[in-house]
Amino acid sequence: FDALDESAKEARAVASGLTGLREARTAIQGGAITGAGADQRLVLQKAGAALGIADPSKIVNTETFRAAIAPQVAAVLKATVGTTNISNTDREFAEKAAGGNITLDEKSITRLMDIMERASIGKLESHQKKVDKIYADPEKFGRERALFGVDMPVAPPVPQGGSVIWERGPDGKPRRKQ
């Protein structure tokens, strides 16, 4: 019971992280500032937005990505130590990007997110296999399965052609564009 309870807690954290990771992916696909000189370009974009001559959506997407990705990398690395879902090379690459490094090019960032998503899905599937083995009969063990089971988060829709998906709300905080 205690071991499965601990596994369920970890799986819930991974599921939450996977949701954040998918939000980070959506921000990148929506048009974030990445690649060589990204930090400097972000500063210039902020200055332009403050003067009203630049579109703030790239700023919001970039900052949303940074905020969403850093804790996810740390959580995935912690949760996947010893699993076979990611290679040591993949793990080392993820460690280098743990700070939400926007100076990586978009393909590298996408690779990083693919690594983390594979690891998260593997961890969730592994936990669910434990639940299925211990509480195999869904009708007989419905209560236990509800207590220990963790649902796989649904992937958000993929934006078309780099469309803007984040904007600043009236309160100045990032929000998903309607």
Steps between C-alpha positions, in 0.01 A plus 500: 500500500769750603714428194205541264393816683849647450499395134159667455631825652796496263274418204268791585802733507615361165151546352495860619847551356392348170219752481752782560735350243225496242423865579870577444485320165191699404681824587798405281272401213309825544810705426759545774839669464770231477845440358821699492467838671152413633558667836604825331216481249256448788628817670463694174151358445403610852631850434308513172182377669537764771521763226200350322694404186534124555253215539514374861378149410855369440601636839207328669566170319872515587438577866227239520739243355775592749264489795344169397811310393751548784308315772395234252858412409592464867190292576550272201865443582413417860212272405681308226829413669550133427229461236566372151280756324778751438868450424790649695568731205141621508521550877823703468342717229200565724724594793673766287166658417360487854479877524271544202792600282346694211836530324452143383348492155138397461591151376715439809225625729250276321737204544528579869124509537469172308747339744312630801162399361621145426641472852181634660274273299723203585480580872121536488459175305729319744294618795173403332639150428564461875143605576368261233699206644413560862136599445424312178121485524360851436160417650627325811774758565336815365568695819868401513547569129344844549730565794824388333430542128634803314354609167724593209463875433339585167730671252393854404421572134800589286494861372503548125792683337644671807178670600504700819351303786606716795420858573502730801168528679355818653691420819830486303543125554548250215185315395398271217365704207129450443 
